[in-house]
Amino acid sequence: LLEINPRASSWNLLAYACGVNIPYIAYRDVVGLPAEAMQLQSEGPRYLYFGHDRRAFMDYRRHGDCGFVEWVRSLIGKNVYQYFAADDPGPWLSLLKEKVTSRL
């Protein structure tokens, strides 16, 4: 944990997926409520930003550090995504439309 930022940004999704609700903790602090007993955080979920991840893969592949199959396997599992959410695909679709339009 680098800092506690009470703004509910997409970075908080990773902490939440691991069992730590940072915005709720910040809220309780601001309104003067005592901190609740914390459960142990779970490990495993990863934060994926496909644009950056793809560029990193290309660099790793160029240096022989990671093959395509290995990279795809790294994407499987419980993940939190920068722009994609199955229950709200709007932001991702908007970004996709912007990318396609800019290429045309």
N, C-alpha and C positions, 0 to 999 in steps of 0.2 A: 504494500500500500504506500503510494507516494504522497498522497494528500487526500483529505476529505473535502470534496467539492459537492455542496448540497444541490447543485443544479442537476436535474434528472436527465443526463445525457445518455447516449448509447453506451458509453463506457461503464455505466452503472449496471448494465445488463449482465456483464460477466460476473460481477460480484453477486448479483441476485441469483444467477444460475448456480453459483457456488454456495448459496444459502445465506448470504449477507445482504440485507436490504439497507444500503447506505442512505438513500433519501429518507426512509422511515426513522433511522437512527438520528439523522440530522433534525428531522421534525421534532422528535421527542426532546432533543436537547434544546431547541429554540423555544418550545412552549414550557420548558421547565419540568418535564416528566423525567422520572428516573430511568436510567438505562435498563433494558430488559436483559435477563440472562441470555448469553449467546450460546447457540449450539455450535458444534464444531463445523467449520466450513468443509464443504466437499471439494474434492479436486477432480479434474478431468475435463470440464467444459473449456472450450477454447474460443477466443474472439477472432473472427475471421473477417477480413476486409479483402475481398477477392482481387481488387486492383493491385494492392500492395503484395498480397500473397502470390499472385501470378508473377509479378516482377521478381520477387525473391526466388521463386522456383526457377525462373529462367536463368538467374545468376548461379544458383546452386547447380543446375544441370550443366551449365557452361563449364563449371569447375569440377564436374564429376562427383559432386557431393550428394546428389539426389536424382533418381530416375523418375519417369512419369508415373509408373505404378506406385512407387513409394509415396509420391506427392499426393496422388488421389487417395491412397489409404489414410494419409494424415488428415484428410478432410472429412473422413467418416467418423461419426460419433456425436456426442452432445456438443453442439456448437452454438455460439451467439454470433450473429452476423451484423456487420456495420449497417447495411441497408435493407436486408431481406428479413421478412417475417411471414410465415405461412398464413397467420391470421390477419395480416395487414400488408399485402403485397404492393400497395399504392406507391410508397417511396421508391421501391426497387423498380417498379414499372416506369415511373417517371424518370428515373436515372437512365434506364435502358433506352427509353424514347429519346432522351437528350443525347445520349451517345450515338444512337443510330442516325438521328437527324444531323448531328455535327459531322458525321462521316459522309453523308450524302451531299 
